[in-house]
């Protein structure tokens, strides 16, 4: 079953700044005005990260979901921490990776799945050094150039 997912926000810098070891899909607890704002296609996860502030829960910190203007006084705080919904075993595994191996939990995309539920794709990541970023850029340039050469030869 291939489901359509409506992507709201992408973190394009994540794959440039980090080595993504693994990905996990998590649900997210949102208020009504946040859902309305996301359905309009607004929101940013560029500076966001997932944190286990309390040892038994994960939160999406610093994600920006702008206020929904029609909500009036029932609006939300645009940068509030939002709880992530994962199974206990997954939370323990991710918390262990962050504590023991020094990995970071980075949101890669924020989307609505085929059932209309808001989901976040979390990447378990290790930060890249400057020389790794330069190598990534060289590889990308080479792939682009190789594609141009192949098209020209045809």
VOGU-974344 format. One line per 8 residues: number of its first residue (from 1); their letters; for each residue x, y, z of N, C-alpha, C. Coordinates in pm, 1 decimal, m for minus. Layout:
VOGU-974344
NUM> a> X/Y/Z/X/Y/Z/X/Y/Z; ... $
//
This chain:
VOGU-974344
1> xxxxxxxx> 84.5/m117.1/0.0/0.0/0.0/0.0/89.4/123.9/0.0; 85.3/196.8/m105.7/164.7/319.0/m113.3/76.8/435.4/m75.0; 116.8/504.3/28.5/36.2/614.9/78.0/91.1/747.6/30.6; 0.7/837.1/5.5/38.6/973.3/m29.7/64.7/1049.9/97.9; 177.1/1118.4/102.7/199.7/1204.0/218.3/221.9/1346.1/169.9; 158.5/1439.2/239.9/167.2/1579.9/205.4/277.0/1642.6/291.7; 390.7/1670.1/230.2/504.2/1725.0/303.3/479.7/1872.8/330.6; 494.6/1911.3/456.2/474.1/2049.6/497.8/607.5/2122.1/508.6 $
9> xxxxxxxx> 707.0/2057.3/571.2/836.9/2121.7/592.6/948.2/2018.9/574.8; 1054.9/2060.8/509.4/1174.0/1978.2/489.4/1293.2/2046.2/554.7; 1385.2/1965.1/603.6/1510.0/2016.6/657.6/1619.6/1978.2/557.9; 1641.9/2063.1/458.6/1736.2/2031.9/351.8/1881.0/2036.0/398.6; 1910.8/2115.9/499.4/2047.8/2127.1/549.9/2090.1/2004.5/629.9; 1994.7/1926.2/678.0/2027.2/1814.9/767.3/2122.1/1715.0/701.7; 2097.0/1678.5/577.9/2181.6/1578.9/511.8/2317.6/1636.2/472.3; 2328.2/1768.0/465.9/2457.0/1831.0/438.0/2539.3/1843.6/566.2 $
17> xxxxxxxx> 2474.4/1872.5/678.4/2544.9/1895.5/804.7/2566.1/1769.6/887.6; 2491.8/1662.2/859.5/2497.6/1541.6/941.5/2503.7/1415.9/855.7; 2565.5/1310.4/912.0/2554.2/1176.1/857.1/2429.6/1115.9/920.8; 2330.3/1080.3/840.7/2206.4/1022.7/892.3/2225.2/871.5/900.1; 2226.4/818.2/1021.6/2248.2/675.2/1043.8/2118.9/595.4/1027.2; 2008.2/650.4/1077.3/1882.5/577.9/1080.3/1769.0/679.5/1083.2; 1650.0/639.9/1040.3/1534.8/729.5/1048.2/1420.7/660.2/1121.2; 1339.9/741.6/1188.3/1225.7/692.9/1265.1/1108.3/786.2/1237.9 $
25> xxxxxxxx> 988.9/728.1/1220.1/868.8/809.3/1203.8/801.2/822.9/1339.7; 768.2/946.9/1376.5/704.7/971.7/1505.7/581.5/1058.0/1486.3; 481.7/1033.8/1568.4/365.8/1121.4/1572.6/401.1/1245.3/1652.8; 319.6/1347.3/1643.2/346.7/1471.8/1713.7/215.7/1525.3/1770.5; 220.7/1573.1/1894.8/101.5/1629.0/1957.9/93.8/1776.9/1922.2; m15.9/1814.4/1856.4/m36.1/1952.1/1812.1/m167.5/2006.0/1865.5; m174.4/2137.8/1879.5/m300.3/2202.9/1912.7/m375.5/2229.4/1782.7; m503.0/2261.9/1792.9/m586.7/2281.5/1674.5/m536.6/2389.9/1581.7 $
33> xxxxxxxx> m492.5/2502.9/1637.8/m445.7/2611.7/1552.6/m314.1/2575.8/1484.1; m234.9/2487.5/1545.4/m110.2/2442.8/1481.5/m140.2/2354.8/1361.2; m238.8/2268.3/1374.3/m276.9/2181.3/1262.5/m326.1/2265.8/1145.5; m408.8/2365.0/1174.0/m461.6/2452.3/1068.4/m347.2/2525.2/997.5; m250.5/2574.1/1074.3/m137.6/2644.6/1017.4/m53.1/2551.3/929.9; m33.0/2428.0/974.6/43.8/2330.6/896.1/m30.2/2290.0/769.5; m161.8/2278.2/777.2/m238.7/2241.8/657.4/m229.4/2349.5/549.8; m204.2/2473.0/590.9/m181.0/2580.7/494.1/m42.3/2570.6/430.0 $
41> xxxxxxxx> 42.8/2482.7/481.2/177.2/2466.5/426.4/280.5/2553.4/494.6; 246.2/2608.8/609.5/340.5/2693.2/681.7/409.7/2610.6/788.6; 531.6/2648.6/822.7/606.4/2579.9/927.0/749.9/2558.7/882.8; 839.4/2552.0/980.2/980.9/2533.1/951.3/1043.6/2445.5/1058.9; 1128.6/2353.1/1016.3/1202.0/2268.1/1109.9/1352.5/2281.5/1088.6; 1395.4/2390.5/1028.4/1537.6/2408.2/996.8/1625.7/2412.0/1121.8; 1582.4/2476.6/1228.4/1664.1/2487.6/1348.6/1618.6/2391.6/1458.0; 1529.5/2301.2/1426.5/1470.3/2214.4/1528.1/1557.2/2092.2/1556.0 $
49> xxxxxxxx> 1534.6/2032.9/1672.0/1598.8/1908.1/1711.4/1506.9/1837.9/1810.6; 1529.4/1709.1/1829.4/1450.8/1633.6/1926.3/1535.2/1615.0/2051.6; 1471.6/1630.8/2166.7/1543.9/1625.2/2292.7/1466.9/1540.5/2392.8; 1539.9/1472.3/2478.5/1476.1/1396.0/2585.8/1497.6/1471.2/2716.8; 1429.3/1585.8/2728.4/1440.6/1669.0/2848.8/1402.1/1588.9/2972.0; 1289.7/1522.5/2964.5/1250.6/1427.8/3068.8/1293.1/1291.2/3016.3; 1344.5/1208.0/3100.6/1403.5/1082.7/3054.5/1303.6/989.1/2986.4; 1174.8/1007.2/3010.2/1079.0/913.6/2953.7/997.7/969.9/2837.0 $
57> xxxxxxxx> 1032.0/1089.6/2788.2/958.3/1149.3/2677.4/1053.7/1221.0/2582.9; 1016.6/1227.6/2455.5/1092.6/1303.9/2356.4/1010.6/1424.7/2313.9; 1078.6/1538.0/2294.7/1012.8/1660.3/2252.2/1081.5/1716.3/2128.3; 1002.6/1773.8/2037.9/1055.5/1847.1/1923.7/1072.0/1991.9/1969.0; 1196.4/2037.0/1973.8/1228.9/2168.1/2028.6/1266.2/2262.5/1914.7; 1219.8/2386.3/1924.4/1256.0/2495.6/1834.1/1198.0/2482.7/1693.2; 1095.2/2401.5/1675.1/1025.5/2398.0/1546.4/933.4/2519.7/1541.2; 926.4/2584.0/1425.3/846.5/2705.5/1411.9/719.7/2675.1/1333.8 $
65> xxxxxxxx> 605.3/2690.7/1400.3/474.7/2681.1/1335.5/406.7/2814.2/1361.6; 390.3/2897.7/1258.2/336.3/3032.2/1280.8/193.2/3028.3/1332.6; 153.4/3137.7/1396.3/17.9/3146.4/1449.9/m83.8/3144.9/1336.3; m197.6/3084.8/1363.4/m309.2/3081.8/1269.6/m393.8/3203.7/1299.1; m399.0/3298.4/1206.6/m459.5/3428.9/1234.3/m607.8/3420.5/1270.0; m680.8/3325.0/1213.8/m823.9/3314.1/1241.2/m854.4/3254.6/1378.8; m752.7/3205.9/1451.1/m776.2/3142.7/1581.6/m800.4/3244.5/1692.0; m764.9/3368.6/1670.7/m790.7/3472.3/1770.6/m714.2/3448.8/1899.0 $
73> xxxxxxxx> m785.1/3449.2/2011.0/m717.6/3434.3/2139.6/m683.8/3289.5/2171.9; m726.9/3196.5/2090.1/m698.8/3054.5/2112.8/m573.7/3009.2/2039.0; m486.7/3101.6/2006.1/m366.2/3069.4/1930.4/m262.7/2999.9/2017.5; m157.3/2952.6/1953.0/m51.6/2877.0/2019.4/78.6/2957.4/2019.7; 173.5/2913.3/2099.5/307.6/2970.4/2100.3/383.5/2909.8/1981.4; 436.3/2991.1/1888.1/496.9/2936.5/1766.3/619.1/2847.0/1788.4; 693.2/2864.0/1896.5/814.7/2785.1/1917.8/808.0/2694.0/2039.9; 689.6/2657.0/2082.3/678.2/2574.3/2202.4/730.5/2432.6/2175.5 $
81> xxxxxxxx> 783.4/2364.2/2279.0/824.4/2224.2/2260.8/701.7/2136.9/2239.0; 710.1/2046.4/2142.6/596.9/1959.4/2110.1/635.1/1814.3/2136.4; 548.8/1744.2/2207.5/577.4/1606.5/2245.1/569.1/1514.5/2123.7; 666.1/1422.9/2113.0/667.7/1323.8/2006.3/609.5/1193.1/2057.7; 534.8/1126.8/1972.8/467.6/1002.3/2009.8/544.2/884.0/1952.1; 608.7/810.7/2040.5/683.1/690.2/2003.8/657.1/582.5/2107.7; 685.4/460.1/2072.7/672.4/351.3/2169.6/786.4/360.4/2271.1; 761.9/308.3/2389.9/858.9/315.7/2499.4/994.8/259.7/2457.3 $
89> xxxxxxxx> 995.0/147.2/2386.9/1119.4/83.5/2344.2/1198.5/176.0/2250.5; 1128.4/243.6/2159.3/1194.9/337.0/2067.1/1253.1/456.6/2142.0; 1176.9/510.5/2237.2/1225.5/624.9/2315.5/1351.5/585.9/2391.6; 1350.0/469.1/2454.0/1467.3/423.6/2528.9/1587.0/402.4/2437.4; 1563.9/345.9/2320.0/1673.4/321.3/2226.0/1733.7/453.5/2177.3; 1648.7/549.1/2139.6/1696.9/677.9/2090.5/1767.4/757.0/2200.7; 1713.5/755.1/2321.2/1776.7/824.4/2433.3/1913.9/764.7/2463.1; 1924.1/632.4/2454.2/2052.7/565.7/2475.7/2155.2/605.3/2371.4 $
97> xxxxxxxx> 2114.0/614.3/2245.8/2206.5/655.5/2139.6/2256.3/798.3/2161.6; 2166.1/886.4/2205.2/2204.9/1025.6/2228.6/2302.1/1034.8/2345.4; 2274.4/960.8/2452.9/2359.1/969.4/2572.6/2492.8/899.4/2554.8; 2492.4/777.0/2502.0/2614.4/697.0/2497.6/2703.1/727.7/2378.0; 2642.7/743.8/2262.5/2722.1/760.3/2141.0/2732.7/904.5/2095.5; 2665.9/997.0/2163.0/2676.2/1137.9/2126.3/2606.9/1172.3/1996.0; 2505.0/1099.1/1960.6/2431.5/1127.6/1838.0/2328.2/1236.8/1863.1; 2271.9/1289.2/1755.4/2173.8/1395.9/1762.1/2047.4/1349.2/1691.5 $
105> xxxxxxxx> 1934.0/1391.6/1741.3/1806.0/1359.2/1677.4/1757.8/1482.4/1602.1; 1758.7/1473.9/1469.3/1726.8/1585.8/1381.6/1598.5/1554.5/1304.3; 1501.2/1647.1/1302.8/1383.0/1623.9/1219.1/1418.1/1646.2/1071.3; 1385.1/1549.3/988.3/1414.3/1558.5/844.8/1295.4/1612.5/766.9; 1175.1/1573.6/805.5/1056.4/1624.9/737.4/936.9/1621.4/831.7; 843.4/1710.7/805.4/717.7/1719.8/879.0/608.1/1706.9/774.3; 516.9/1611.0/792.3/418.6/1583.8/687.8/290.7/1526.9/747.1; 187.5/1520.4/663.4/62.5/1453.6/697.0/60.8/1321.9/620.3 $
113> xxxxxxxx> 35.0/1210.7/690.8/30.8/1081.4/622.6/m101.1/1064.0/548.4; m123.0/946.9/490.0/m243.1/924.0/409.8/m371.0/928.0/493.0; m360.4/908.6/624.0/m477.1/916.1/712.0/m498.9/1055.9/767.6; m415.7/1151.9/730.6/m432.1/1289.2/774.8/m368.3/1319.9/908.6; m283.3/1231.3/958.5/m216.6/1251.5/1087.2/m81.7/1320.6/1064.4; m48.4/1415.4/1152.2/80.3/1485.3/1142.8/190.7/1393.5/1193.0; 295.9/1379.9/1114.7/409.3/1293.5/1148.0/538.6/1370.1/1126.9; 642.3/1327.5/1198.9/775.9/1384.3/1184.5/871.4/1270.1/1157.2 $
121> xxxxxxxx> 956.2/1285.3/1055.7/1060.4/1187.4/1029.9/1185.4/1235.6/1102.1; 1230.4/1157.5/1200.0/1345.4/1192.6/1282.4/1465.6/1113.1/1233.4; 1577.3/1181.2/1212.6/1701.4/1116.0/1173.6/1796.2/1106.3/1291.4; 1852.3/987.0/1313.2/1956.2/968.6/1414.4/2086.3/1002.8/1343.9; 2152.0/1110.4/1388.1/2259.6/1168.8/1309.1/2386.8/1190.4/1389.7; 2498.7/1195.9/1315.3/2628.9/1233.1/1369.1/2675.7/1354.2/1289.1; 2724.0/1455.0/1356.8/2766.9/1577.4/1289.3/2885.9/1556.8/1197.8; 2884.9/1625.8/1085.0/2996.2/1619.6/990.7/3099.7/1725.7/1025.8 $
129> xxxxxxxx> 3224.3/1694.6/997.3/3332.6/1792.4/1010.5/3339.4/1870.7/878.9; 3417.4/1978.6/877.6/3426.9/2062.1/757.4/3479.8/1984.7/637.5; 3577.9/1896.9/658.6/3632.3/1822.7/544.5/3529.6/1725.1/489.3; 3441.1/1671.9/573.5/3334.0/1584.4/525.8/3235.1/1662.2/440.1; 3205.3/1785.6/480.4/3112.5/1868.6/403.4/3172.1/1902.6/267.3; 3303.2/1931.1/264.7/3367.8/1959.8/136.2/3362.7/1837.7/44.8; 3383.6/1719.1/101.0/3378.2/1596.7/21.2/3237.5/1573.3/m32.2; 3136.8/1599.4/49.1/2997.8/1584.9/4.6/2970.3/1678.6/m112.3 $
137> xxxxxxxx> 3020.5/1801.6/m102.5/3000.8/1898.6/m210.1/3072.9/1854.6/m338.0; 3193.9/1801.3/m324.5/3267.8/1751.2/m441.5/3191.8/1636.9/m507.7; 3141.5/1544.2/m427.1/3067.2/1430.2/m481.5/2941.7/1475.9/m554.7; 2870.5/1573.6/m497.8/2749.3/1625.6/m560.6/2783.4/1693.0/m693.6; 2890.6/1772.5/m694.6/2932.3/1838.2/m818.8/2971.3/1736.5/m924.7; 3040.7/1628.9/m883.8/3080.9/1526.7/m978.8/2959.2/1455.1/m1036.1; 2861.3/1423.6/m954.7/2740.5/1358.2/m1004.4/2666.7/1446.8/m1104.7; 2660.9/1575.8/m1075.5/2595.9/1670.7/m1166.8/2671.6/1676.7/m1300.0 $
145> xxxxxxxx> 2804.0/1685.2/m1292.2/2886.5/1691.8/m1413.3/2875.9/1561.8/m1493.1; 2873.8/1449.3/m1423.8/2861.8/1320.0/m1490.9/2728.5/1310.1/m1565.9; 2623.3/1361.5/m1504.5/2492.0/1362.6/m1571.5/2493.6/1447.8/m1695.9; 2561.0/1562.3/m1689.6/2572.0/1650.0/m1807.8/2648.8/1579.6/m1920.2; 2758.2/1512.8/m1884.6/2838.1/1443.7/m1986.0/2759.2/1330.9/m2049.4; 2684.3/1258.3/m1970.5/2605.4/1146.2/m2024.2/2496.2/1197.8/m2119.0; 2431.4/1309.0/m2084.2/2328.1/1363.5/m2170.2/2387.4/1417.5/m2300.4; 2507.8/1477.9/m2291.8/2570.8/1534.3/m2410.4/2613.9/1424.2/m2506.8 $
153> xx> 2658.3/1309.2/m2455.4/2705.2/1199.5/m2540.1/2591.5/1126.6/m2610.3; 2470.5/1137.9/m2558.9/2358.0/1066.1/m2619.4/2308.3/1134.3/m2739.1 $
//
